[in-house]
């Protein structure tokens, strides 16, 4: 009978040792999470209710920052610019990515080479990319207007005309479509072949197979890229900040994150910027929930 308590004690001791070893391994991540994510997250909630310039101690002012944002014309301008850009860039980028994935899924020779070629542009660092496209979009000497001129098409002033500045940035979504393309291509290769064979027996054309087989089977991947695209488009910052300083021309490219950055680090209104950050969080959360709600009727999961 005395062996059983001894066995229980040894098992408990072994479990405690395993727990200590586990905590030792996971400890650096916990410290990093707490210092670099959890604390800034909680602090930003508090600072959003404060008058805080970083250089002085925060002063509690309640909902004043949020009330000031409602009356801030620049806030509404930046939000409108961001939403308009997202409505242009997101569908364009998704359409190009899906089209490229479907082309590469057609059993072409050298698939790995083409996949690499289309994916490489998405690996270019953001700042060099913005400088490159400054040259491409140059109204007088840019390569894009040179090609349009050869085709006898209008040559817009991409960088200086408010009507063309946001479409110019939306075209950059094509440049980074390779990242989504690889995900779509992986989803396409998981579509059961027998569905296409059944469609062929029924005499379905390529468009009918695309609409009734490919897109429904690809719908979970489309939903994932849609949500990631919403988050990315609403947080666009580096390209417009480099290509269009101050949101020029006429603040047509002054996006939400640019105004948030200026409030935090140029005007030293950190509390105001924190309030903007949480408003953006709520907007992204609502749009994500809307996408998930609308997807209930249109997203098909195998086995469901």
VEXKOLKOL-497320 format. One record per atom (N, C-alpha, C): x, y, z; atom name; residue in one letter; residue number from 0. Coordinates in steps of 0.2 Angstrom, whole numbers. Layout:
BEGIN
X_Y_Z_CA_A_NUM
...
//
This chain:
BEGIN
4_-6_0_N_X_0
0_0_0_CA_X_0
4_6_0_C_X_0
10_6_3_N_X_1
14_12_3_CA_X_1
17_14_-3_C_X_1
17_9_-8_N_X_2
20_11_-15_CA_X_2
16_16_-19_C_X_2
9_15_-17_N_X_3
5_20_-21_CA_X_3
6_27_-20_C_X_3
6_29_-13_N_X_4
8_36_-12_CA_X_4
14_39_-15_C_X_4
19_34_-14_N_X_5
26_36_-17_CA_X_5
25_37_-25_C_X_5
22_33_-28_N_X_6
21_33_-35_CA_X_6
17_40_-37_C_X_6
12_42_-33_N_X_7
8_48_-34_CA_X_7
13_54_-33_C_X_7
17_54_-28_N_X_8
22_59_-27_CA_X_8
27_60_-33_C_X_8
29_54_-35_N_X_9
34_54_-41_CA_X_9
31_57_-47_C_X_9
24_55_-48_N_X_10
21_58_-54_CA_X_10
20_65_-54_C_X_10
18_68_-48_N_X_11
17_75_-47_CA_X_11
23_79_-48_C_X_11
29_76_-45_N_X_12
35_79_-46_CA_X_12
37_79_-53_C_X_12
36_74_-57_N_X_13
37_74_-64_CA_X_13
33_79_-68_C_X_13
27_80_-66_N_X_14
22_84_-69_CA_X_14
25_92_-68_C_X_14
27_93_-61_N_X_15
29_100_-60_CA_X_15
36_101_-64_C_X_15
40_96_-64_N_X_16
46_98_-68_CA_X_16
45_99_-76_C_X_16
40_95_-78_N_X_17
38_96_-85_CA_X_17
35_103_-86_C_X_17
31_105_-81_N_X_18
28_112_-82_CA_X_18
33_117_-81_C_X_18
38_117_-77_N_X_19
44_122_-77_CA_X_19
47_122_-83_C_X_19
49_116_-86_N_X_20
52_116_-93_CA_X_20
48_119_-98_C_X_20
42_118_-98_N_X_21
37_121_-103_CA_X_21
37_129_-102_C_X_21
37_131_-96_N_X_22
37_138_-95_CA_X_22
43_141_-97_C_X_22
49_138_-96_N_X_23
55_140_-98_CA_X_23
56_141_-105_C_X_23
53_137_-109_N_X_24
53_138_-116_CA_X_24
48_143_-119_C_X_24
42_143_-116_N_X_25
37_148_-118_CA_X_25
38_155_-115_C_X_25
42_155_-110_N_X_26
43_162_-106_CA_X_26
45_168_-110_C_X_26
50_167_-115_N_X_27
52_173_-119_CA_X_27
46_175_-123_C_X_27
42_170_-126_N_X_28
37_173_-130_CA_X_28
32_176_-125_C_X_28
30_174_-119_N_X_29
26_177_-115_CA_X_29
28_184_-113_C_X_29
35_185_-111_N_X_30
38_192_-110_CA_X_30
37_196_-116_C_X_30
39_194_-122_N_X_31
38_198_-128_CA_X_31
31_200_-129_C_X_31
26_195_-128_N_X_32
19_197_-129_CA_X_32
17_202_-125_C_X_32
19_201_-118_N_X_33
16_206_-113_CA_X_33
19_213_-114_C_X_33
26_213_-116_N_X_34
29_220_-117_CA_X_34
28_223_-123_C_X_34
28_220_-129_N_X_35
27_223_-135_CA_X_35
20_223_-138_C_X_35
15_219_-135_N_X_36
9_219_-138_CA_X_36
3_220_-133_C_X_36
3_216_-127_N_X_37
-2_217_-123_CA_X_37
-2_224_-119_C_X_37
4_226_-116_N_X_38
4_232_-113_CA_X_38
3_238_-118_C_X_38
6_238_-124_N_X_39
4_244_-128_CA_X_39
-4_244_-130_C_X_39
-7_238_-131_N_X_40
-14_238_-132_CA_X_40
-18_241_-127_C_X_40
-17_239_-120_N_X_41
-20_241_-115_CA_X_41
-19_249_-114_C_X_41
-12_251_-114_N_X_42
-10_258_-114_CA_X_42
-14_262_-119_C_X_42
-15_260_-125_N_X_43
-18_264_-130_CA_X_43
-25_265_-129_C_X_43
-28_260_-125_N_X_44
-35_262_-123_CA_X_44
-36_267_-118_C_X_44
-31_267_-113_N_X_45
-31_272_-108_CA_X_45
-29_279_-111_C_X_45
-24_279_-116_N_X_46
-22_286_-118_CA_X_46
-27_289_-123_C_X_46
-31_284_-126_N_X_47
-37_287_-130_CA_X_47
-42_292_-127_C_X_47
-42_291_-120_N_X_48
-46_295_-116_CA_X_48
-42_301_-112_C_X_48
-36_302_-115_N_X_49
-32_307_-111_CA_X_49
-29_312_-116_C_X_49
-27_318_-114_N_X_50
-23_323_-117_CA_X_50
-16_321_-116_C_X_50
-13_318_-121_N_X_51
-6_315_-120_CA_X_51
-1_317_-126_C_X_51
4_320_-124_N_X_52
9_322_-130_CA_X_52
15_318_-129_C_X_52
16_313_-126_N_X_53
22_309_-125_CA_X_53
27_313_-120_C_X_53
28_319_-121_N_X_54
33_323_-118_CA_X_54
30_325_-111_C_X_54
24_324_-109_N_X_55
21_326_-103_CA_X_55
17_320_-101_C_X_55
15_320_-94_N_X_56
11_315_-92_CA_X_56
4_315_-94_C_X_56
0_310_-96_N_X_57
-7_310_-98_CA_X_57
-11_313_-93_C_X_57
-16_317_-96_N_X_58
-21_320_-92_CA_X_58
-28_317_-94_C_X_58
-32_314_-90_N_X_59
-38_311_-92_CA_X_59
-43_317_-94_C_X_59
-46_316_-100_N_X_60
-51_320_-103_CA_X_60
-57_317_-105_C_X_60
-58_310_-103_N_X_61
-64_307_-105_CA_X_61
-65_306_-113_C_X_61
-71_307_-115_N_X_62
-72_306_-122_CA_X_62
-71_312_-127_C_X_62
-67_317_-124_N_X_63
-65_323_-128_CA_X_63
-62_321_-135_C_X_63
-57_317_-135_N_X_64
-54_315_-141_CA_X_64
-59_312_-146_C_X_64
-63_308_-144_N_X_65
-68_305_-149_CA_X_65
-73_311_-151_C_X_65
-75_315_-147_N_X_66
-79_320_-149_CA_X_66
-76_325_-154_C_X_66
-69_327_-153_N_X_67
-66_331_-157_CA_X_67
-65_328_-164_C_X_67
-64_321_-164_N_X_68
-63_318_-171_CA_X_68
-70_318_-175_C_X_68
-75_318_-172_N_X_69
-82_319_-175_CA_X_69
-82_325_-179_C_X_69
-79_331_-175_N_X_70
-80_337_-178_CA_X_70
-74_339_-183_C_X_70
-69_334_-184_N_X_71
-63_335_-187_CA_X_71
-64_334_-195_C_X_71
-64_339_-199_N_X_72
-65_338_-206_CA_X_72
-59_334_-209_C_X_72
-53_335_-207_N_X_73
-47_331_-210_CA_X_73
-48_324_-208_C_X_73
-51_322_-202_N_X_74
-52_315_-201_CA_X_74
-57_312_-206_C_X_74
-63_316_-207_N_X_75
-67_313_-212_CA_X_75
-65_313_-219_C_X_75
-60_318_-221_N_X_76
-57_317_-227_CA_X_76
-53_311_-228_C_X_76
-49_310_-223_N_X_77
-44_304_-223_CA_X_77
-48_298_-223_C_X_77
-53_297_-220_N_X_78
-57_291_-219_CA_X_78
-61_290_-226_C_X_78
-63_295_-229_N_X_79
-66_295_-236_CA_X_79
-61_293_-241_C_X_79
-55_296_-241_N_X_80
-50_294_-246_CA_X_80
-48_286_-245_C_X_80
-48_284_-239_N_X_81
-46_277_-237_CA_X_81
-51_272_-240_C_X_81
-57_274_-239_N_X_82
-63_269_-241_CA_X_82
-63_269_-248_C_X_82
-62_275_-252_N_X_83
-63_275_-259_CA_X_83
-57_271_-262_C_X_83
-51_272_-259_N_X_84
-45_268_-261_CA_X_84
-46_261_-261_C_X_84
-49_259_-255_N_X_85
-50_251_-253_CA_X_85
-55_249_-258_C_X_85
-60_252_-260_N_X_86
-65_250_-265_CA_X_86
-63_249_-272_C_X_86
-57_253_-273_N_X_87
-54_252_-280_CA_X_87
-49_247_-280_C_X_87
-44_247_-275_N_X_88
-39_242_-275_CA_X_88
-40_235_-273_C_X_88
-45_234_-268_N_X_89
-47_227_-266_CA_X_89
-50_223_-272_C_X_89
-55_225_-275_N_X_90
-58_221_-281_CA_X_90
-53_220_-286_C_X_90
-49_225_-288_N_X_91
-44_225_-293_CA_X_91
-39_220_-292_C_X_91
-36_220_-286_N_X_92
-31_215_-284_CA_X_92
-33_208_-283_C_X_92
-39_207_-281_N_X_93
-42_200_-281_CA_X_93
-43_198_-288_C_X_93
-46_202_-292_N_X_94
-47_199_-299_CA_X_94
-41_197_-302_C_X_94
-36_201_-302_N_X_95
-30_200_-305_CA_X_95
-27_193_-302_C_X_95
-27_193_-296_N_X_96
-24_187_-292_CA_X_96
-27_181_-294_C_X_96
-34_181_-294_N_X_97
-38_175_-296_CA_X_97
-37_173_-304_C_X_97
-36_178_-308_N_X_98
-35_177_-315_CA_X_98
-29_174_-316_C_X_98
-23_176_-313_N_X_99
-17_173_-314_CA_X_99
-16_166_-311_C_X_99
-20_165_-305_N_X_100
-20_158_-303_CA_X_100
-23_153_-307_C_X_100
-29_155_-310_N_X_101
-32_151_-315_CA_X_101
-28_150_-321_C_X_101
-24_155_-324_N_X_102
-20_154_-329_CA_X_102
-14_149_-328_C_X_102
-12_149_-322_N_X_103
-6_145_-320_CA_X_103
-8_138_-318_C_X_103
-15_137_-317_N_X_104
-18_131_-315_CA_X_104
-19_127_-321_C_X_104
-18_130_-327_N_X_105
-20_126_-333_CA_X_105
-15_121_-336_C_X_105
-11_119_-331_N_X_106
-6_114_-333_CA_X_106
-1_116_-338_C_X_106
1_122_-337_N_X_107
6_125_-342_CA_X_107
13_123_-340_C_X_107
18_122_-345_N_X_108
24_120_-344_CA_X_108
28_126_-340_C_X_108
33_124_-336_N_X_109
37_129_-332_CA_X_109
32_132_-327_C_X_109
28_129_-324_N_X_110
23_132_-319_CA_X_110
27_135_-313_C_X_110
32_132_-311_N_X_111
36_134_-305_CA_X_111
40_141_-307_C_X_111
42_141_-314_N_X_112
45_147_-316_CA_X_112
40_153_-316_C_X_112
35_152_-319_N_X_113
30_157_-319_CA_X_113
27_159_-312_C_X_113
26_155_-308_N_X_114
24_156_-301_CA_X_114
29_160_-298_C_X_114
35_159_-299_N_X_115
41_163_-296_CA_X_115
41_170_-299_C_X_115
40_171_-305_N_X_116
40_177_-308_CA_X_116
35_182_-306_C_X_116
29_179_-305_N_X_117
23_183_-303_CA_X_117
23_184_-295_C_X_117
27_180_-292_N_X_118
27_181_-284_CA_X_118
33_186_-282_C_X_118
38_186_-286_N_X_119
44_190_-284_CA_X_119
42_197_-283_C_X_119
38_201_-287_N_X_120
36_208_-286_CA_X_120
34_209_-279_C_X_120
30_204_-276_N_X_121
27_205_-269_CA_X_121
33_205_-264_C_X_121
39_203_-265_N_X_122
44_203_-261_CA_X_122
48_209_-261_C_X_122
47_214_-265_N_X_123
51_220_-266_CA_X_123
49_224_-260_C_X_123
54_227_-256_N_X_124
53_231_-250_CA_X_124
49_238_-252_C_X_124
45_240_-247_N_X_125
40_245_-249_CA_X_125
43_251_-251_C_X_125
48_254_-248_N_X_126
50_261_-250_CA_X_126
54_261_-257_C_X_126
58_256_-258_N_X_127
60_255_-265_CA_X_127
55_255_-270_C_X_127
50_251_-269_N_X_128
44_250_-273_CA_X_128
40_257_-274_C_X_128
39_261_-269_N_X_129
36_267_-270_CA_X_129
41_272_-274_C_X_129
47_272_-273_N_X_130
52_276_-278_CA_X_130
51_274_-285_C_X_130
51_267_-286_N_X_131
51_264_-293_CA_X_131
44_267_-296_C_X_131
39_267_-293_N_X_132
32_269_-296_CA_X_132
32_276_-296_C_X_132
36_280_-293_N_X_133
36_287_-294_CA_X_133
39_288_-301_C_X_133
44_285_-303_N_X_134
46_285_-310_CA_X_134
41_283_-315_C_X_134
38_277_-314_N_X_135
33_274_-318_CA_X_135
27_279_-319_C_X_135
25_282_-314_N_X_136
19_287_-315_CA_X_136
21_294_-316_C_X_136
27_296_-318_N_X_137
29_302_-319_CA_X_137
25_305_-325_C_X_137
22_311_-325_N_X_138
18_313_-330_CA_X_138
21_315_-337_C_X_138
28_317_-336_N_X_139
31_319_-342_CA_X_139
36_314_-345_C_X_139
39_310_-340_N_X_140
45_305_-342_CA_X_140
43_298_-340_C_X_140
37_297_-337_N_X_141
36_290_-335_CA_X_141
35_285_-340_C_X_141
37_279_-339_N_X_142
36_274_-344_CA_X_142
29_272_-345_C_X_142
24_273_-340_N_X_143
17_271_-341_CA_X_143
14_276_-346_C_X_143
15_282_-346_N_X_144
13_287_-350_CA_X_144
16_287_-357_C_X_144
22_284_-357_N_X_145
26_283_-364_CA_X_145
22_277_-368_C_X_145
20_272_-364_N_X_146
17_267_-367_CA_X_146
10_269_-369_C_X_146
6_273_-365_N_X_147
0_275_-367_CA_X_147
0_280_-373_C_X_147
5_284_-374_N_X_148
6_288_-379_CA_X_148
7_284_-386_C_X_148
11_279_-385_N_X_149
12_274_-391_CA_X_149
6_271_-394_C_X_149
1_270_-389_N_X_150
-5_267_-391_CA_X_150
-11_272_-392_C_X_150
-8_279_-392_N_X_151
-13_284_-394_CA_X_151
-19_285_-389_C_X_151
-17_284_-383_N_X_152
-22_284_-377_CA_X_152
-20_291_-373_C_X_152
-25_293_-369_N_X_153
-24_299_-365_CA_X_153
-18_297_-360_C_X_153
-14_303_-358_N_X_154
-9_302_-354_CA_X_154
-10_306_-348_C_X_154
-13_303_-342_N_X_155
-15_307_-337_CA_X_155
-9_310_-333_C_X_155
-10_315_-329_N_X_156
-5_317_-324_CA_X_156
-6_313_-317_C_X_156
-3_307_-317_N_X_157
-5_302_-312_CA_X_157
-3_305_-305_C_X_157
2_309_-304_N_X_158
5_311_-298_CA_X_158
2_318_-296_C_X_158
-1_322_-301_N_X_159
-3_329_-299_CA_X_159
-10_330_-300_C_X_159
-14_325_-302_N_X_160
-21_327_-303_CA_X_160
-25_323_-298_C_X_160
-29_326_-294_N_X_161
-33_323_-289_CA_X_161
-38_317_-292_C_X_161
-40_318_-298_N_X_162
-44_313_-301_CA_X_162
-40_306_-302_C_X_162
-34_306_-303_N_X_163
-30_301_-305_CA_X_163
-25_298_-299_C_X_163
-25_302_-294_N_X_164
-20_300_-289_CA_X_164
-22_293_-285_C_X_164
-28_293_-283_N_X_165
-30_286_-280_CA_X_165
-30_280_-285_C_X_165
-33_281_-291_N_X_166
-32_276_-296_CA_X_166
-25_274_-297_C_X_166
-20_278_-297_N_X_167
-13_276_-298_CA_X_167
-11_272_-292_C_X_167
-13_273_-286_N_X_168
-11_269_-280_CA_X_168
-15_262_-281_C_X_168
-21_263_-283_N_X_169
-25_256_-284_CA_X_169
-21_252_-289_C_X_169
-18_254_-294_N_X_170
-14_250_-298_CA_X_170
-8_246_-295_C_X_170
-6_249_-290_N_X_171
-1_245_-286_CA_X_171
-3_239_-283_C_X_171
-10_238_-282_N_X_172
-13_232_-280_CA_X_172
-11_226_-285_C_X_172
-10_228_-291_N_X_173
-9_223_-296_CA_X_173
-1_220_-295_C_X_173
3_225_-293_N_X_174
10_223_-292_CA_X_174
11_218_-286_C_X_174
7_219_-281_N_X_175
7_214_-276_CA_X_175
3_208_-276_C_X_175
0_207_-282_N_X_176
-5_202_-282_CA_X_176
-2_195_-282_C_X_176
4_194_-282_N_X_177
7_188_-282_CA_X_177
7_184_-276_C_X_177
6_188_-270_N_X_178
6_184_-264_CA_X_178
-1_181_-263_C_X_178
-6_184_-265_N_X_179
-13_181_-265_CA_X_179
-14_176_-271_C_X_179
-10_177_-276_N_X_180
-11_172_-282_CA_X_180
-8_165_-280_C_X_180
-3_165_-276_N_X_181
0_158_-273_CA_X_181
-5_155_-269_C_X_181
-9_159_-265_N_X_182
-14_156_-261_CA_X_182
-20_153_-265_C_X_182
-22_157_-270_N_X_183
-27_155_-274_CA_X_183
-25_149_-278_C_X_183
-19_148_-280_N_X_184
-17_143_-284_CA_X_184
-17_136_-280_C_X_184
-15_137_-274_N_X_185
-15_131_-269_CA_X_185
-22_129_-268_C_X_185
-27_134_-268_N_X_186
-34_132_-267_CA_X_186
-37_128_-274_C_X_186
-35_131_-279_N_X_187
-37_128_-286_CA_X_187
-34_121_-287_C_X_187
-28_119_-284_N_X_188
-26_113_-285_CA_X_188
-29_108_-280_C_X_188
-33_110_-276_N_X_189
-37_106_-271_CA_X_189
-44_104_-274_C_X_189
-46_107_-279_N_X_190
-53_106_-282_CA_X_190
-53_99_-285_C_X_190
-58_95_-283_N_X_191
-58_88_-286_CA_X_191
-59_88_-293_C_X_191
-55_84_-296_N_X_192
-55_84_-304_CA_X_192
-61_81_-306_C_X_192
-64_76_-302_N_X_193
-70_73_-305_CA_X_193
-76_78_-306_C_X_193
-76_84_-302_N_X_194
-81_89_-303_CA_X_194
-80_92_-310_C_X_194
-74_93_-312_N_X_195
-73_96_-319_CA_X_195
-75_90_-324_C_X_195
-74_84_-323_N_X_196
-75_79_-328_CA_X_196
-83_78_-328_C_X_196
-87_79_-323_N_X_197
-94_79_-323_CA_X_197
-97_84_-327_C_X_197
-93_90_-326_N_X_198
-96_96_-330_CA_X_198
-94_95_-337_C_X_198
-89_92_-339_N_X_199
-87_91_-346_CA_X_199
-93_86_-349_C_X_199
-95_81_-345_N_X_200
-100_76_-348_CA_X_200
-106_80_-349_C_X_200
-108_85_-345_N_X_201
-114_89_-346_CA_X_201
-113_94_-351_C_X_201
-108_95_-354_N_X_202
-107_100_-360_CA_X_202
-105_107_-357_C_X_202
-103_108_-351_N_X_203
-102_114_-349_CA_X_203
-96_117_-352_C_X_203
-96_124_-353_N_X_204
-91_128_-356_CA_X_204
-86_130_-350_C_X_204
-81_134_-352_N_X_205
-76_136_-347_CA_X_205
-79_141_-342_C_X_205
-84_145_-345_N_X_206
-87_150_-340_CA_X_206
-92_147_-335_C_X_206
-95_142_-338_N_X_207
-100_138_-334_CA_X_207
-96_134_-328_C_X_207
-90_131_-330_N_X_208
-86_127_-325_CA_X_208
-83_132_-320_C_X_208
-81_138_-323_N_X_209
-78_143_-318_CA_X_209
-84_145_-313_C_X_209
-90_147_-315_N_X_210
-95_150_-311_CA_X_210
-98_144_-306_C_X_210
-99_138_-309_N_X_211
-102_133_-305_CA_X_211
-98_128_-301_C_X_211
-91_128_-303_N_X_212
-87_123_-300_CA_X_212
-81_127_-297_C_X_212
-77_131_-301_N_X_213
-71_134_-298_CA_X_213
-72_139_-292_C_X_213
-76_143_-294_N_X_214
-77_149_-289_CA_X_214
-81_146_-282_C_X_214
-86_142_-283_N_X_215
-89_139_-276_CA_X_215
-83_135_-272_C_X_215
-79_131_-276_N_X_216
-74_127_-272_CA_X_216
-69_132_-269_C_X_216
-68_137_-273_N_X_217
-62_142_-271_CA_X_217
-65_147_-266_C_X_217
-71_147_-264_N_X_218
-74_152_-260_CA_X_218
-71_153_-253_C_X_218
-69_148_-249_N_X_219
-66_149_-243_CA_X_219
-59_153_-244_C_X_219
-56_152_-249_N_X_220
-49_155_-250_CA_X_220
-51_162_-252_C_X_220
-56_163_-256_N_X_221
-58_170_-258_CA_X_221
-60_174_-252_C_X_221
-64_171_-247_N_X_222
-66_174_-241_CA_X_222
-60_176_-237_C_X_222
-55_172_-236_N_X_223
-49_173_-232_CA_X_223
-45_179_-235_C_X_223
-44_179_-242_N_X_224
-40_185_-245_CA_X_224
-44_191_-245_C_X_224
-51_191_-245_N_X_225
-55_197_-244_CA_X_225
-54_200_-238_C_X_225
-54_196_-232_N_X_226
-53_199_-226_CA_X_226
-46_202_-225_C_X_226
-41_198_-227_N_X_227
-34_201_-227_CA_X_227
-34_207_-231_C_X_227
-37_207_-237_N_X_228
-37_213_-241_CA_X_228
-40_219_-238_C_X_228
-46_218_-234_N_X_229
-49_224_-231_CA_X_229
-44_227_-226_C_X_229
-41_222_-222_N_X_230
-36_225_-217_CA_X_230
-31_228_-220_C_X_230
-28_226_-225_N_X_231
-22_229_-228_CA_X_231
-24_235_-232_C_X_231
-29_235_-235_N_X_232
-31_242_-239_CA_X_232
-33_247_-234_C_X_232
-36_246_-229_N_X_233
-38_251_-224_CA_X_233
-32_254_-220_C_X_233
-26_250_-220_N_X_234
-20_252_-216_CA_X_234
-15_254_-221_C_X_234
-16_256_-227_N_X_235
-11_258_-232_CA_X_235
-8_264_-230_C_X_235
-1_264_-230_N_X_236
3_269_-227_CA_X_236
9_271_-231_C_X_236
14_266_-232_N_X_237
20_268_-234_CA_X_237
20_271_-241_C_X_237
17_267_-246_N_X_238
17_270_-253_CA_X_238
14_277_-254_C_X_238
8_278_-251_N_X_239
6_285_-252_CA_X_239
10_290_-248_C_X_239
13_288_-242_N_X_240
17_293_-238_CA_X_240
24_295_-242_C_X_240
26_290_-246_N_X_241
32_292_-250_CA_X_241
31_295_-257_C_X_241
25_293_-260_N_X_242
24_295_-267_CA_X_242
20_302_-267_C_X_242
16_303_-261_N_X_243
12_309_-261_CA_X_243
13_312_-254_C_X_243
18_316_-254_N_X_244
20_319_-247_CA_X_244
14_324_-245_C_X_244
12_323_-239_N_X_245
6_328_-236_CA_X_245
0_326_-239_C_X_245
-1_320_-243_N_X_246
-8_319_-246_CA_X_246
-9_322_-252_C_X_246
-4_325_-256_N_X_247
-5_329_-262_CA_X_247
-7_324_-267_C_X_247
-10_327_-272_N_X_248
-13_334_-273_CA_X_248
-19_335_-270_C_X_248
-20_341_-267_N_X_249
-26_343_-264_CA_X_249
-29_338_-259_C_X_249
-24_335_-255_N_X_250
-26_330_-250_CA_X_250
-30_324_-253_C_X_250
-30_323_-259_N_X_251
-33_317_-262_CA_X_251
-30_310_-260_C_X_251
-24_310_-258_N_X_252
-21_304_-255_CA_X_252
-19_304_-248_C_X_252
-22_308_-244_N_X_253
-21_309_-237_CA_X_253
-25_304_-234_C_X_253
-22_298_-232_N_X_254
-26_292_-230_CA_X_254
-26_292_-222_C_X_254
-30_288_-219_N_X_255
-32_288_-212_CA_X_255
-25_286_-208_C_X_255
-21_282_-210_N_X_256
-15_280_-207_CA_X_256
-10_286_-207_C_X_256
-10_290_-212_N_X_257
-6_295_-213_CA_X_257
-8_301_-208_C_X_257
-14_302_-207_N_X_258
-17_307_-202_CA_X_258
-15_304_-195_C_X_258
-16_298_-194_N_X_259
-14_295_-187_CA_X_259
-7_296_-186_C_X_259
-3_295_-191_N_X_260
5_295_-190_CA_X_260
6_303_-188_C_X_260
3_307_-192_N_X_261
5_314_-191_CA_X_261
3_317_-184_C_X_261
-3_314_-182_N_X_262
-5_316_-175_CA_X_262
-1_314_-170_C_X_262
2_308_-171_N_X_263
6_304_-165_CA_X_263
13_307_-165_C_X_263
16_308_-171_N_X_264
23_309_-171_CA_X_264
25_316_-174_C_X_264
20_320_-177_N_X_265
22_326_-180_CA_X_265
19_332_-175_C_X_265
12_331_-173_N_X_266
9_335_-169_CA_X_266
9_334_-162_C_X_266
12_328_-160_N_X_267
13_325_-153_CA_X_267
6_325_-149_C_X_267
1_323_-153_N_X_268
-6_322_-150_CA_X_268
-7_314_-150_C_X_268
-3_311_-145_N_X_269
-4_304_-145_CA_X_269
-10_301_-143_C_X_269
-14_304_-138_N_X_270
-20_302_-136_CA_X_270
-25_303_-142_C_X_270
-25_308_-146_N_X_271
-29_309_-152_CA_X_271
-28_303_-157_C_X_271
-21_301_-158_N_X_272
-20_296_-162_CA_X_272
-22_289_-160_C_X_272
-22_288_-153_N_X_273
-24_282_-150_CA_X_273
-32_281_-151_C_X_273
-35_287_-151_N_X_274
-42_286_-152_CA_X_274
-44_285_-159_C_X_274
-40_287_-164_N_X_275
-40_286_-171_CA_X_275
-39_278_-172_C_X_275
-34_276_-169_N_X_276
-32_269_-170_CA_X_276
-38_264_-167_C_X_276
-41_266_-162_N_X_277
-47_262_-160_CA_X_277
-53_262_-164_C_X_277
-54_268_-167_N_X_278
-60_269_-172_CA_X_278
-58_265_-178_C_X_278
-52_265_-180_N_X_279
-50_260_-186_CA_X_279
-51_253_-184_C_X_279
-49_251_-178_N_X_280
-51_244_-176_CA_X_280
-58_242_-176_C_X_280
-62_247_-174_N_X_281
-70_245_-174_CA_X_281
-72_245_-181_C_X_281
-69_249_-186_N_X_282
-72_249_-193_CA_X_282
-70_243_-196_C_X_282
-63_240_-195_N_X_283
-61_234_-198_CA_X_283
-65_228_-195_C_X_283
-66_228_-189_N_X_284
-70_223_-185_CA_X_284
-77_223_-188_C_X_284
-80_228_-189_N_X_285
-87_228_-192_CA_X_285
-87_226_-199_C_X_285
-82_228_-203_N_X_286
-82_226_-210_CA_X_286
-80_218_-211_C_X_286
-76_216_-206_N_X_287
-75_209_-206_CA_X_287
-81_205_-204_C_X_287
-84_207_-199_N_X_288
-90_203_-197_CA_X_288
-96_203_-203_C_X_288
-96_209_-206_N_X_289
-101_209_-212_CA_X_289
-99_204_-217_C_X_289
-92_204_-219_N_X_290
-90_199_-224_CA_X_290
-91_192_-222_C_X_290
-90_191_-215_N_X_291
-92_184_-213_CA_X_291
-99_182_-213_C_X_291
-103_187_-212_N_X_292
-111_186_-212_CA_X_292
-113_185_-219_C_X_292
-111_189_-223_N_X_293
-113_188_-230_CA_X_293
-110_182_-233_C_X_293
-105_179_-231_N_X_294
-102_173_-233_CA_X_294
-105_167_-232_C_X_294
-110_167_-227_N_X_295
-114_161_-225_CA_X_295
-118_158_-231_C_X_295
-120_162_-235_N_X_296
-124_160_-241_CA_X_296
-120_158_-247_C_X_296
-113_161_-247_N_X_297
-110_160_-253_CA_X_297
-103_156_-253_C_X_297
-101_154_-247_N_X_298
-95_151_-246_CA_X_298
-97_143_-244_C_X_298
-93_139_-248_N_X_299
-94_132_-248_CA_X_299
-88_129_-245_C_X_299
-89_125_-240_N_X_300
-84_121_-237_CA_X_300
-85_113_-238_C_X_300
-80_110_-241_N_X_301
-80_103_-242_CA_X_301
-82_99_-236_C_X_301
-87_95_-237_N_X_302
-89_90_-231_CA_X_302
-94_93_-227_C_X_302
-96_100_-228_N_X_303
-101_103_-224_CA_X_303
-108_102_-227_C_X_303
//
